[in-house]
């Protein structure tokens, strides 16, 4: 500790001696100055400027490229002016009178007077003077040039290359050659690698490397951070080379014959396209030997695979042992391939005309053989035959559409001769690749075709008799009483999820609230029980109530809940079946309808279509022929002033021979006895009967 204080005192004394002798303080380094009062080291530690400099600038209103960035130098700062650009009067001095060391790495050019000179600084004052004197600057000058992204806009160089991969655990190949295309974008030096796609290779091919700048591989030592070092004085200094670990690949690295290592894969350059060749020879000075095309290495596996694909894809001149698809021939002809015109005349004359025969193949001699039917079609355009399968319902065979696709049918033997239309007649046997088929029937066009050529065919032979169809009648079981019958019938339709019963909504809206009520007596019971039968017109349902009678021994109440009631013939009861005097059979009980309430009579009289026995005009037409007999009977039996009742009217109709039911008689009585007194004068009834029948006037 004492020794360090002695060193500081020695430094102070040496500093005072230096100031007395006029020593240059700018040559002193700040670490040499001790950290004492009045001598504090406030000089900052400068770091290298790593930001990307601006590449463009505007000179006199035109876009030009800015001057190159001046590299960072030791002892210079970007916050001060360079001493070389300042006059001696303008240079700063220290507090001790010595000139200060001004550090900077930004180069400020001198101001120029010529507006076309872009090498210097074009100040605002100079611009104002040039505009005042109408001086127009030229857009280009010897020192100006276009930026790289404009000069090399959309200029891409294409190089052909390959790299090899080792194939493990394969007995067919040991290494595989991968062909690639390297695209070099001149404007920014980026590289994109596209691997050439190979059909059915099973390898994900396409973009191998996305567009980016690729750094060269550095095989030397170092920790990767040696671009920044510290000097002995403690100030950071820059390396003489770039800041990056390695350099980026450029155009000259992709000469034909060179090998480029990109991400541990070695790409061998074998060629380039014509535009790339012209560019590098003109602007980069490449020779003819550096752009000559080199062959790709031989890949035996790829050659064998391509030969296989040529046999299967229809390349001309290769024996594929198979017939080319018709659509392939059409597409090739559309693209300009010449086709054979050997059978073109037959095609133009016959077109799509074809002969159709029905053939029988009896194979019952073989085990599990059967009789099968086929349809043989002979195409006249090219003498080809097609055999189609005729399937029967539930024959247990897979529904193959064709036994033989359209082709020429060879005759038995060496296969040099083929069947023609002259060999096909009714009853003839045709050998279809070992299957002996007999032609049994043909269509009308086939018969006319043979007749036009002077050949008459025999009558059609009977084919196999089809089995008689058994008509299956579905028996609907009777209703068991649970739920409505309509719901029960839904389960008999065969559907797993039957839809609900459809209701007549229009009828329900029209007849809503209309209920017919009748007093009825049970004919099968001798105790003379009375019931009230209600008929709901909105859904044709019936409900029966029994009024309780005191000391009758029968408990009254609900006799039948509201439901649809069916007749003995299977139909359901409708509103037209409900009228006074009718006998209805409900659940094996016979009910006679005795009378109804006044509301029921009004509903029936206003609906003549549903209730024809309540139509007064129809009843007047019936009693028109017996009008005189009725008047004579009343005069003879009752006199002129006698008042009759409903029973007298019923007896009179029976005496004169009128076949009227109880509902019709009630309709006449309701027209006569409007006040519902129960008795009507004979004179009033006679006057009522004497009215004109065709008058049509309601009373």
C-alpha positions as CSV (number, residue, x, y, z in Angstrom):
1,X,0.0,0.0,0.0
2,X,2.8,2.4,0.7
3,X,4.5,1.4,-2.5
4,X,1.4,2.2,-4.5
5,X,1.2,5.7,-2.9
6,X,4.8,6.3,-3.8
7,X,4.0,5.4,-7.4
8,X,1.2,7.9,-7.5
9,X,3.4,10.7,-6.1
10,X,6.0,9.9,-8.6
11,X,3.4,10.1,-11.5
12,X,2.2,13.5,-10.2
13,X,5.7,14.9,-10.0
14,X,6.5,13.6,-13.5
15,X,3.2,15.3,-14.8
16,X,4.2,18.6,-13.2
17,X,7.7,18.4,-14.7
18,X,6.2,17.6,-18.1
19,X,3.9,20.7,-18.0
20,X,6.8,22.9,-17.0
21,X,8.8,21.6,-19.9
22,X,6.0,22.1,-22.5
23,X,5.3,18.4,-23.0
24,X,2.5,17.4,-25.5
25,X,-0.4,16.1,-23.4
26,X,-2.1,14.6,-26.4
27,X,0.6,11.9,-26.5
28,X,-0.2,10.8,-23.0
29,X,-2.5,7.8,-22.6
30,X,-5.3,8.0,-20.0
31,X,-4.2,4.9,-18.1
32,X,-1.0,6.8,-17.4
33,X,-2.9,9.6,-15.6
34,X,-3.7,8.6,-12.0
35,X,-7.3,8.8,-10.6
36,X,-6.7,11.7,-8.3
37,X,-8.7,14.9,-7.7
38,X,-8.3,17.1,-10.7
39,X,-6.9,14.2,-12.8
40,X,-10.0,12.0,-13.0
41,X,-10.2,9.8,-16.1
42,X,-13.5,10.7,-17.8
43,X,-12.6,9.4,-21.2
44,X,-15.1,6.8,-22.2
45,X,-14.2,3.3,-23.3
46,X,-15.3,3.2,-27.0
47,X,-16.9,0.2,-28.5
48,X,-16.8,-0.7,-32.2
49,X,-19.7,0.6,-34.3
50,X,-21.5,-2.5,-35.6
51,X,-24.7,-1.0,-37.0
52,X,-25.3,-1.2,-40.7
53,X,-24.5,2.0,-42.4
54,X,-26.9,3.8,-44.7
55,X,-26.3,2.9,-48.3
56,X,-28.3,5.6,-50.2
57,X,-28.2,9.4,-50.1
58,X,-29.8,12.2,-52.0
59,X,-27.6,14.6,-54.0
60,X,-29.2,17.5,-55.6
61,X,-32.6,15.7,-55.5
62,X,-31.2,12.5,-57.0
63,X,-30.6,9.2,-55.3
64,X,-27.0,8.1,-55.3
65,X,-24.9,5.6,-53.4
66,X,-23.3,7.0,-50.2
67,X,-19.5,6.8,-49.8
68,X,-18.1,3.7,-48.2
69,X,-18.0,3.5,-44.4
70,X,-14.7,4.4,-42.9
71,X,-13.5,1.5,-40.7
72,X,-13.2,2.0,-37.0
73,X,-9.8,3.2,-35.8
74,X,-8.3,3.1,-32.4
75,X,-8.7,6.3,-30.4
76,X,-11.5,7.7,-32.7
77,X,-15.1,8.3,-31.8
78,X,-18.2,8.8,-33.8
79,X,-19.2,11.8,-31.6
80,X,-16.3,14.1,-32.6
81,X,-15.0,15.7,-35.7
82,X,-11.8,14.6,-37.4
83,X,-8.8,16.9,-36.8
84,X,-7.9,16.8,-40.4
85,X,-11.1,18.6,-41.4
86,X,-10.8,21.5,-39.0
87,X,-8.6,24.5,-39.1
88,X,-6.0,25.1,-36.4
89,X,-8.2,27.9,-35.0
90,X,-11.2,25.6,-34.7
91,X,-9.3,22.7,-33.1
92,X,-10.3,22.2,-29.4
93,X,-7.7,22.5,-26.6
94,X,-7.5,21.0,-23.2
95,X,-7.7,22.8,-19.9
96,X,-4.0,22.9,-19.7
97,X,-3.7,24.7,-23.1
98,X,-2.7,21.6,-25.2
99,X,-4.7,20.7,-28.2
100,X,-7.2,18.0,-27.5
101,X,-7.3,14.8,-29.4
102,X,-10.6,14.6,-31.2
103,X,-11.7,11.1,-32.2
104,X,-14.2,10.3,-34.9
105,X,-14.8,7.6,-37.5
106,X,-17.4,9.5,-39.6
107,X,-15.8,11.0,-42.6
108,X,-17.3,14.4,-43.6
109,X,-16.5,15.3,-47.2
110,X,-15.7,18.8,-48.3
111,X,-18.4,21.0,-49.8
112,X,-18.5,21.1,-53.6
113,X,-19.4,23.9,-55.9
114,X,-20.5,21.9,-59.0
115,X,-24.0,20.4,-58.6
116,X,-23.0,17.5,-60.8
117,X,-20.2,16.5,-58.5
118,X,-21.4,14.0,-55.9
119,X,-18.0,13.3,-54.3
120,X,-18.4,16.1,-51.7
121,X,-21.1,17.6,-49.6
122,X,-23.9,19.5,-51.3
123,X,-25.0,22.0,-48.6
124,X,-28.4,23.6,-48.2
125,X,-26.9,27.0,-48.9
126,X,-25.4,25.8,-52.2
127,X,-28.7,24.2,-53.2
128,X,-30.5,27.5,-52.6
129,X,-28.0,29.4,-54.7
130,X,-28.3,26.9,-57.6
131,X,-32.1,27.1,-57.5
132,X,-31.8,30.9,-57.6
133,X,-29.5,30.8,-60.7
134,X,-31.6,28.0,-62.4
135,X,-28.8,25.5,-62.4
136,X,-30.1,22.0,-63.1
137,X,-28.0,19.1,-61.8
138,X,-27.4,16.1,-63.9
139,X,-28.7,12.8,-62.5
140,X,-25.5,10.9,-63.3
141,X,-21.9,11.8,-63.1
142,X,-18.6,9.8,-63.2
143,X,-18.6,9.3,-59.4
144,X,-22.2,8.2,-59.1
145,X,-23.5,4.6,-59.6
146,X,-26.8,2.8,-59.2
147,X,-27.4,0.8,-56.0
148,X,-26.9,-2.9,-56.1
149,X,-30.6,-3.7,-55.8
150,X,-31.4,-1.5,-58.8
151,X,-28.3,-2.4,-60.9
152,X,-28.8,-6.2,-60.5
153,X,-32.6,-6.2,-60.1
154,X,-34.0,-9.6,-60.8
155,X,-30.7,-11.0,-62.0
156,X,-30.4,-14.6,-60.9
157,X,-27.5,-16.9,-61.8
158,X,-28.4,-20.6,-62.2
159,X,-25.7,-23.3,-61.5
160,X,-26.3,-27.0,-61.8
161,X,-24.8,-29.1,-59.0
162,X,-25.1,-32.4,-57.2
163,X,-24.1,-34.0,-53.9
164,X,-23.8,-37.6,-52.9
165,X,-25.4,-39.4,-50.0
166,X,-24.5,-42.8,-48.6
167,X,-27.3,-45.3,-48.6
168,X,-27.2,-47.7,-45.7
169,X,-28.6,-51.2,-45.4
170,X,-29.5,-51.5,-49.1
171,X,-28.4,-54.3,-51.4
172,X,-29.3,-52.3,-54.6
173,X,-27.3,-49.1,-54.1
174,X,-24.5,-47.8,-52.0
175,X,-24.7,-44.1,-52.7
176,X,-27.2,-41.9,-54.3
177,X,-26.6,-38.8,-56.4
178,X,-28.9,-35.9,-55.6
179,X,-29.2,-33.3,-58.4
180,X,-29.7,-29.7,-57.4
181,X,-30.1,-26.2,-58.8
182,X,-28.3,-23.4,-57.1
183,X,-29.8,-19.9,-57.6
184,X,-27.4,-17.0,-56.8
185,X,-29.2,-13.6,-56.4
186,X,-26.6,-11.0,-57.5
187,X,-28.4,-8.0,-55.9
188,X,-27.8,-9.1,-52.3
189,X,-25.5,-12.2,-52.6
190,X,-28.2,-14.6,-51.3
191,X,-28.3,-18.3,-52.4
192,X,-31.3,-20.6,-52.8
193,X,-30.9,-24.4,-53.5
194,X,-33.7,-26.4,-55.1
195,X,-33.4,-30.2,-55.2
196,X,-34.6,-31.6,-58.5
197,X,-37.8,-33.6,-58.0
198,X,-37.7,-37.2,-59.1
199,X,-40.9,-39.1,-59.8
200,X,-41.9,-41.7,-57.2
201,X,-38.5,-41.4,-55.4
202,X,-40.0,-41.6,-51.9
203,X,-37.8,-38.7,-50.8
204,X,-39.1,-35.3,-49.8
205,X,-37.6,-33.1,-52.4
206,X,-38.0,-29.5,-53.4
207,X,-36.5,-26.5,-51.5
208,X,-33.2,-27.6,-50.0
209,X,-32.1,-24.2,-48.7
210,X,-34.2,-21.1,-48.5
211,X,-32.9,-17.9,-49.8
212,X,-30.2,-16.4,-47.6
213,X,-26.5,-15.5,-47.5
214,X,-24.3,-18.5,-46.8
215,X,-21.1,-18.2,-44.8
216,X,-18.1,-20.1,-45.8
217,X,-17.0,-22.9,-43.6
218,X,-13.9,-21.9,-41.4
219,X,-11.8,-24.9,-40.6
220,X,-9.2,-22.9,-38.5
221,X,-8.9,-22.7,-34.7
222,X,-10.1,-19.9,-32.5
223,X,-12.9,-19.3,-30.1
224,X,-15.0,-17.3,-32.6
225,X,-14.7,-14.1,-30.7
226,X,-11.2,-13.0,-31.8
227,X,-12.6,-10.1,-33.9
228,X,-12.3,-7.8,-30.8
229,X,-9.1,-7.5,-28.8
230,X,-8.0,-5.3,-26.0
231,X,-4.9,-3.2,-26.4
232,X,-2.3,-2.8,-23.7
233,X,-3.9,0.6,-22.9
234,X,-7.3,-0.9,-22.2
235,X,-9.0,0.6,-25.3
236,X,-10.9,-1.8,-27.6
237,X,-9.4,-2.2,-31.1
238,X,-10.7,-3.8,-34.2
239,X,-9.2,-6.7,-36.2
240,X,-7.7,-5.9,-39.6
241,X,-10.3,-8.3,-41.3
242,X,-14.1,-8.6,-41.1
243,X,-16.1,-8.9,-37.9
244,X,-17.6,-12.2,-39.0
245,X,-16.3,-15.6,-38.3
246,X,-15.9,-16.3,-42.1
247,X,-16.7,-14.8,-45.4
248,X,-19.8,-15.2,-47.5
249,X,-19.9,-17.2,-50.7
250,X,-19.7,-15.1,-53.9
251,X,-20.1,-15.6,-57.6
252,X,-16.5,-16.7,-58.1
253,X,-16.9,-19.6,-55.7
254,X,-19.3,-21.3,-58.1
255,X,-17.1,-22.0,-61.0
256,X,-17.7,-25.2,-62.9
257,X,-15.6,-27.9,-61.4
258,X,-15.5,-26.3,-57.9
259,X,-16.8,-28.0,-54.8
260,X,-18.8,-25.9,-52.3
261,X,-19.5,-27.0,-48.8
262,X,-22.8,-25.8,-47.5
263,X,-24.1,-27.1,-44.2
264,X,-21.9,-30.2,-44.2
265,X,-22.8,-31.2,-47.7
266,X,-20.4,-30.8,-50.5
267,X,-22.0,-29.6,-53.8
268,X,-20.1,-30.2,-57.0
269,X,-20.7,-27.6,-59.7
270,X,-21.1,-29.2,-63.1
271,X,-22.6,-26.4,-65.2
272,X,-24.8,-23.3,-65.6
273,X,-27.4,-22.0,-68.0
274,X,-26.7,-19.7,-71.0
275,X,-27.5,-16.4,-69.4
276,X,-25.3,-17.2,-66.4
277,X,-22.5,-18.1,-68.7
278,X,-22.7,-14.9,-70.7
279,X,-22.8,-12.8,-67.5
280,X,-19.8,-14.3,-65.7
281,X,-17.7,-14.2,-68.8
282,X,-18.5,-10.6,-69.4
283,X,-18.4,-9.0,-66.0
284,X,-16.3,-11.4,-63.9
285,X,-13.7,-12.5,-66.5
286,X,-14.4,-16.2,-66.4
287,X,-12.7,-18.2,-69.2
288,X,-14.4,-20.8,-71.4
289,X,-12.9,-23.7,-69.4
290,X,-14.5,-22.4,-66.2
291,X,-18.1,-22.6,-67.7
292,X,-17.8,-25.8,-69.7
293,X,-20.5,-28.3,-68.9
294,X,-19.5,-31.4,-67.0
295,X,-21.6,-34.7,-67.0
296,X,-23.3,-35.9,-63.9
297,X,-21.9,-39.1,-62.3
298,X,-23.6,-42.3,-63.3
299,X,-26.3,-43.6,-61.0
300,X,-27.0,-47.3,-61.8
301,X,-30.1,-47.4,-59.5
302,X,-31.7,-44.4,-61.1
303,X,-31.0,-45.8,-64.6
304,X,-32.7,-49.1,-63.8
305,X,-35.7,-47.2,-62.3
306,X,-36.1,-45.0,-65.3
307,X,-36.0,-48.0,-67.6
308,X,-38.7,-49.6,-65.6
309,X,-40.8,-46.4,-65.7
310,X,-40.3,-46.1,-69.5
311,X,-41.8,-49.6,-69.9
312,X,-44.9,-48.7,-67.9
313,X,-45.5,-45.2,-69.0
314,X,-45.9,-45.8,-72.7
315,X,-42.7,-44.6,-74.3
316,X,-42.7,-45.5,-78.1
317,X,-40.4,-48.2,-79.2
318,X,-40.5,-50.1,-75.9
319,X,-42.3,-53.5,-75.7
320,X,-44.5,-53.1,-72.7
321,X,-46.4,-56.4,-73.2
322,X,-49.7,-54.5,-72.6
323,X,-52.2,-52.5,-74.6
324,X,-52.0,-48.7,-74.3
325,X,-55.0,-47.1,-72.9
326,X,-57.4,-45.5,-75.4
327,X,-57.3,-42.2,-73.6
328,X,-53.5,-42.2,-73.8
329,X,-53.7,-42.6,-77.6
330,X,-56.2,-39.7,-77.8
331,X,-54.1,-37.4,-75.7
332,X,-51.0,-38.2,-77.7
333,X,-52.8,-37.6,-80.9
334,X,-53.9,-34.2,-79.6
335,X,-50.3,-33.4,-78.8
336,X,-49.3,-34.1,-82.4
337,X,-48.3,-37.8,-82.5
338,X,-49.1,-39.6,-85.8
339,X,-51.4,-42.5,-85.4
340,X,-51.9,-45.5,-87.7
341,X,-54.6,-45.0,-90.4
342,X,-55.1,-48.7,-91.1
343,X,-58.7,-49.0,-89.8
344,X,-59.8,-45.4,-90.2
345,X,-62.0,-46.2,-93.1
346,X,-63.9,-48.8,-91.1
347,X,-64.3,-46.4,-88.2
348,X,-65.7,-43.7,-90.5
349,X,-68.2,-46.0,-92.1
350,X,-69.3,-47.9,-88.9
351,X,-68.7,-45.4,-86.1
352,X,-70.1,-46.7,-82.8
353,X,-72.2,-49.4,-84.3
354,X,-72.1,-52.7,-82.5
355,X,-73.7,-56.1,-82.7
356,X,-75.2,-57.5,-79.5
357,X,-75.7,-61.2,-78.7
358,X,-76.9,-63.0,-75.6
359,X,-74.7,-65.9,-74.8
360,X,-75.1,-68.9,-72.4
361,X,-72.2,-70.6,-70.6
362,X,-73.2,-74.0,-69.3
363,X,-70.5,-75.1,-66.8
364,X,-72.4,-77.7,-64.9
365,X,-70.1,-80.5,-66.0
366,X,-67.4,-79.1,-63.7
367,X,-67.7,-79.3,-59.9
368,X,-69.7,-76.3,-58.5
369,X,-70.4,-75.2,-62.1
370,X,-73.5,-73.3,-63.0
371,X,-75.4,-71.8,-66.0
372,X,-74.4,-68.1,-66.5
373,X,-75.7,-65.5,-68.9
374,X,-73.5,-63.0,-70.7
375,X,-73.9,-60.3,-73.3
376,X,-71.4,-60.3,-76.1
377,X,-70.9,-57.0,-78.0
378,X,-69.0,-56.9,-81.3
379,X,-67.7,-53.5,-82.4
380,X,-67.7,-53.1,-86.2
381,X,-65.3,-50.2,-86.2
382,X,-62.2,-52.2,-85.1
383,X,-63.5,-55.9,-84.9
384,X,-63.2,-56.0,-81.1
385,X,-65.3,-58.0,-78.7
386,X,-66.5,-57.2,-75.2
387,X,-68.2,-59.7,-72.9
388,X,-70.4,-58.2,-70.2
389,X,-71.8,-60.2,-67.3
390,X,-75.6,-60.4,-66.8
391,X,-76.3,-60.6,-63.1
392,X,-79.5,-62.0,-61.6
393,X,-81.0,-61.0,-58.4
394,X,-79.5,-62.7,-55.4
395,X,-77.3,-65.0,-57.5
396,X,-74.6,-64.9,-54.9
397,X,-71.9,-63.7,-57.3
398,X,-69.7,-60.6,-57.0
399,X,-71.0,-58.0,-59.5
400,X,-68.1,-57.8,-61.9
401,X,-69.2,-55.6,-64.8
402,X,-67.1,-57.3,-67.5
403,X,-65.8,-60.8,-68.2
404,X,-63.7,-59.6,-71.1
405,X,-62.7,-56.0,-71.8
406,X,-62.8,-54.7,-75.3
407,X,-60.2,-56.5,-77.4
408,X,-59.9,-58.8,-80.4
409,X,-61.0,-62.3,-79.6
410,X,-58.6,-65.0,-80.9
411,X,-59.9,-68.3,-82.2
412,X,-58.7,-71.6,-80.7
413,X,-55.2,-72.5,-81.9
414,X,-52.1,-70.5,-82.1
415,X,-53.9,-67.2,-81.7
416,X,-53.1,-65.8,-85.2
417,X,-56.8,-65.7,-86.3
418,X,-59.5,-63.7,-84.7
419,X,-63.3,-63.9,-84.7
420,X,-65.2,-61.7,-87.1
421,X,-68.9,-60.9,-87.3
422,X,-69.4,-63.6,-89.9
423,X,-68.6,-66.3,-87.3
424,X,-71.4,-65.2,-85.0
425,X,-74.8,-66.8,-85.6
426,X,-77.7,-68.0,-83.4
427,X,-76.8,-71.4,-82.0
428,X,-73.1,-71.1,-82.7
429,X,-70.5,-71.8,-80.0
430,X,-67.8,-69.2,-79.4
431,X,-64.6,-69.9,-77.4
432,X,-63.9,-67.1,-75.1
433,X,-60.4,-68.0,-73.7
434,X,-61.4,-71.5,-72.8
435,X,-65.1,-70.9,-72.1
436,X,-67.5,-72.3,-74.7
437,X,-70.4,-70.0,-75.0
438,X,-73.5,-70.5,-77.1
439,X,-75.1,-67.5,-78.8
440,X,-78.8,-67.7,-78.1
441,X,-80.4,-64.3,-78.8
442,X,-79.7,-61.0,-80.6
443,X,-81.3,-57.6,-80.8
444,X,-83.2,-56.0,-83.7
445,X,-80.2,-54.0,-85.1
446,X,-78.1,-57.2,-85.3
447,X,-80.8,-59.0,-87.3
448,X,-81.1,-56.1,-89.7
449,X,-77.4,-55.9,-90.1
450,X,-77.1,-59.6,-91.1
451,X,-80.2,-59.3,-93.3
452,X,-78.6,-56.4,-95.2
453,X,-75.6,-58.6,-95.9
454,X,-77.8,-61.5,-97.2
455,X,-77.5,-63.6,-94.0
456,X,-80.7,-64.7,-92.2
457,X,-80.4,-65.6,-88.6
458,X,-82.4,-68.3,-86.8
459,X,-85.1,-67.5,-84.3
460,X,-84.0,-66.7,-80.8
461,X,-83.3,-69.6,-78.5
462,X,-85.0,-69.6,-75.1
463,X,-82.8,-68.5,-72.3
464,X,-82.9,-70.0,-68.8
465,X,-86.4,-69.6,-67.4
466,X,-86.5,-67.2,-64.6
467,X,-87.9,-68.5,-61.3
468,X,-91.4,-67.5,-60.5
469,X,-91.6,-64.5,-58.2
470,X,-93.3,-65.2,-55.0
471,X,-95.5,-62.4,-53.9
472,X,-95.1,-61.8,-50.2
473,X,-98.2,-60.3,-48.6
474,X,-97.5,-58.4,-45.5
475,X,-100.1,-59.2,-42.8
476,X,-100.9,-56.4,-40.5
477,X,-101.5,-57.7,-37.0
478,X,-104.6,-56.5,-35.2
479,X,-104.4,-53.6,-32.9
480,X,-103.7,-54.7,-29.3
481,X,-105.4,-51.7,-27.7
482,X,-102.2,-49.9,-26.5
483,X,-101.9,-46.5,-27.9
484,X,-103.5,-45.4,-31.1
485,X,-103.7,-47.7,-34.1
486,X,-101.9,-45.2,-36.3
487,X,-98.8,-45.3,-34.0
488,X,-98.9,-49.1,-34.0
489,X,-99.0,-49.2,-37.9
490,X,-95.9,-47.1,-38.0
491,X,-93.9,-50.0,-36.5
492,X,-95.1,-52.3,-39.3
493,X,-93.5,-50.3,-42.1
494,X,-90.1,-51.8,-41.7
495,X,-88.3,-48.6,-40.7
496,X,-86.1,-48.5,-37.6
497,X,-87.0,-44.9,-36.8
498,X,-90.6,-44.4,-38.1
499,X,-91.8,-40.9,-38.5
500,X,-94.7,-39.6,-36.4
501,X,-98.3,-39.8,-37.6
502,X,-99.3,-37.0,-39.9
503,X,-102.3,-35.0,-38.8
504,X,-104.8,-33.1,-40.9
505,X,-104.0,-29.7,-39.6
506,X,-106.5,-27.9,-42.0
507,X,-109.3,-30.1,-40.7
508,X,-108.3,-29.5,-37.1
509,X,-108.3,-25.7,-37.6
510,X,-111.7,-25.8,-39.4
511,X,-113.5,-28.2,-37.0
512,X,-111.9,-27.2,-33.8
513,X,-114.4,-27.1,-30.9
514,X,-117.2,-28.9,-32.9
515,X,-118.5,-31.7,-30.8
516,X,-121.7,-33.8,-31.6
517,X,-123.5,-35.0,-28.5
518,X,-126.2,-37.7,-28.6
519,X,-128.2,-39.5,-26.1
520,X,-128.0,-43.2,-26.7
521,X,-129.2,-46.4,-25.1
522,X,-127.5,-49.8,-25.0
523,X,-129.4,-52.4,-27.0
524,X,-127.6,-55.3,-25.5
525,X,-128.6,-54.5,-22.0
526,X,-132.2,-55.0,-20.7
527,X,-131.8,-52.5,-17.9
528,X,-132.3,-49.6,-20.3
529,X,-129.1,-47.8,-19.5
530,X,-128.5,-44.4,-21.0
531,X,-125.2,-43.0,-22.3
532,X,-123.9,-39.7,-23.8
533,X,-121.8,-40.2,-26.9
534,X,-119.5,-37.4,-28.0
535,X,-118.1,-37.2,-31.5
536,X,-115.1,-34.8,-31.9
537,X,-115.1,-33.7,-35.5
538,X,-111.5,-32.3,-35.5
539,X,-109.9,-35.8,-35.3
540,X,-112.9,-38.2,-35.7
541,X,-112.6,-39.5,-32.1
542,X,-115.4,-40.8,-29.9
543,X,-115.9,-40.6,-26.1
544,X,-118.7,-42.2,-24.2
545,X,-120.0,-41.1,-20.7
546,X,-122.6,-42.8,-18.6
547,X,-124.6,-40.4,-16.4
548,X,-124.9,-41.8,-12.9
549,X,-128.4,-42.7,-11.8
550,X,-129.2,-42.9,-8.2
551,X,-130.1,-46.4,-6.8
552,X,-129.6,-48.0,-10.3
553,X,-126.8,-50.3,-9.1
554,X,-124.5,-49.1,-11.9
555,X,-121.6,-46.8,-11.3
556,X,-121.6,-44.0,-13.9
557,X,-118.7,-42.2,-15.3
558,X,-116.4,-42.8,-18.2
559,X,-117.4,-45.7,-20.4
560,X,-115.0,-45.2,-23.2
561,X,-112.0,-42.8,-23.3
562,X,-111.5,-40.6,-26.3
563,X,-110.2,-42.6,-29.2
564,X,-110.7,-43.5,-32.8
565,X,-113.3,-46.3,-33.1
566,X,-113.4,-48.7,-36.0
567,X,-116.4,-50.3,-37.6
568,X,-117.0,-54.0,-38.1
569,X,-115.8,-53.7,-41.7
570,X,-112.5,-52.2,-40.7
571,X,-113.2,-48.5,-41.5
572,X,-113.4,-45.9,-38.8
573,X,-116.5,-44.0,-37.8
574,X,-116.9,-40.6,-39.4
575,X,-119.2,-37.6,-38.7
576,X,-121.7,-38.8,-41.4
577,X,-122.4,-41.9,-39.4
578,X,-123.6,-40.0,-36.5
579,X,-127.3,-39.1,-36.8
580,X,-130.5,-39.7,-34.8
581,X,-131.9,-43.2,-35.1
582,X,-128.7,-44.8,-36.3
583,X,-127.3,-47.9,-34.5
584,X,-123.5,-47.8,-34.0
585,X,-121.3,-50.8,-33.0
586,X,-118.6,-49.7,-30.5
587,X,-116.4,-52.3,-29.0
588,X,-119.1,-55.0,-29.6
589,X,-121.7,-52.9,-27.9
590,X,-124.7,-51.7,-29.9
591,X,-125.8,-48.2,-29.2
592,X,-129.0,-46.5,-30.6
593,X,-128.8,-42.8,-31.0
594,X,-132.0,-41.4,-29.6
595,X,-131.6,-37.6,-29.9
596,X,-129.1,-34.8,-29.8
597,X,-128.8,-31.4,-28.3
598,X,-129.7,-28.2,-30.1
599,X,-126.1,-27.3,-30.9
600,X,-125.6,-30.7,-32.6
601,X,-128.7,-30.1,-34.8
602,X,-127.5,-26.7,-35.9
603,X,-124.1,-28.1,-36.9
604,X,-125.7,-30.9,-38.9
605,X,-128.2,-28.5,-40.6
606,X,-125.4,-26.1,-41.7
607,X,-123.2,-28.9,-43.2
608,X,-125.3,-30.6,-45.9
609,X,-122.3,-32.4,-47.5
610,X,-121.4,-34.2,-44.3
611,X,-124.9,-34.7,-43.0
612,X,-127.3,-35.3,-46.0
613,X,-130.2,-36.4,-43.6
614,X,-130.2,-32.9,-42.2
615,X,-130.6,-31.2,-45.6
616,X,-134.1,-29.8,-45.9
617,X,-134.1,-29.4,-49.7
618,X,-133.4,-33.1,-50.1
619,X,-136.2,-34.0,-47.7
620,X,-138.7,-31.7,-49.6
621,X,-137.8,-33.5,-52.8
622,X,-138.8,-36.8,-51.2
623,X,-142.2,-35.7,-49.8
624,X,-143.2,-33.8,-53.0
625,X,-144.9,-36.8,-54.5
626,X,-146.8,-37.6,-51.3
627,X,-147.9,-34.1,-50.5
628,X,-151.6,-34.7,-51.5
629,X,-151.7,-38.0,-49.6
630,X,-150.5,-36.3,-46.4
631,X,-153.1,-33.5,-46.7
632,X,-155.9,-36.0,-47.3
633,X,-154.8,-38.1,-44.4
634,X,-154.7,-35.2,-41.9
635,X,-158.2,-34.0,-43.1
636,X,-159.7,-37.4,-42.8
637,X,-158.1,-38.3,-39.4
638,X,-157.7,-35.1,-37.4
639,X,-159.9,-32.4,-38.9
640,X,-159.1,-28.8,-39.7
641,X,-158.2,-27.4,-36.2
642,X,-156.3,-30.4,-34.7
643,X,-152.8,-29.8,-33.4
644,X,-150.3,-32.6,-34.0
645,X,-147.2,-33.7,-32.2
646,X,-143.9,-35.3,-33.4
647,X,-145.3,-38.8,-33.0
648,X,-148.3,-38.0,-35.2
649,X,-146.0,-36.8,-37.9
650,X,-144.0,-40.0,-37.7
651,X,-147.2,-42.1,-37.9
652,X,-148.4,-40.0,-40.9
653,X,-145.2,-40.6,-42.9
654,X,-145.5,-44.4,-42.2
655,X,-149.2,-44.4,-43.4
656,X,-148.6,-42.6,-46.6
657,X,-145.5,-44.8,-47.4
658,X,-142.7,-42.2,-47.0
659,X,-139.3,-43.9,-46.2
660,X,-137.9,-41.3,-43.9
661,X,-135.6,-42.0,-41.0
662,X,-135.8,-40.4,-37.6
663,X,-133.2,-37.7,-38.4
664,X,-135.1,-36.5,-41.5
665,X,-138.4,-36.4,-39.6
666,X,-136.7,-34.3,-36.9
667,X,-135.4,-31.9,-39.6
668,X,-138.9,-31.3,-40.9
669,X,-140.3,-30.9,-37.4
670,X,-137.6,-28.4,-36.5
671,X,-138.5,-26.3,-39.6
672,X,-142.2,-26.3,-38.6
673,X,-141.9,-25.9,-34.8
674,X,-139.4,-23.0,-34.7
675,X,-140.5,-22.0,-31.2
676,X,-140.0,-25.5,-29.9
677,X,-143.5,-25.8,-28.3
678,X,-143.9,-29.5,-29.1
679,X,-147.2,-29.1,-30.9
680,X,-148.0,-27.6,-34.4
681,X,-151.4,-26.7,-35.9
682,X,-152.5,-29.0,-38.8
683,X,-153.3,-26.0,-40.9
684,X,-149.7,-24.7,-40.5
685,X,-148.3,-28.0,-41.5
686,X,-150.5,-28.1,-44.6
687,X,-149.5,-24.7,-45.7
688,X,-145.9,-25.6,-45.2
689,X,-146.2,-28.7,-47.4
690,X,-148.0,-26.8,-50.2
691,X,-145.1,-24.5,-50.8
692,X,-143.1,-24.8,-54.0
693,X,-140.4,-27.5,-53.7
694,X,-138.0,-25.7,-56.1
695,X,-138.4,-22.4,-54.3
696,X,-135.2,-23.0,-52.4
697,X,-136.2,-20.5,-49.6
698,X,-135.1,-21.3,-46.1
699,X,-137.8,-21.1,-43.5
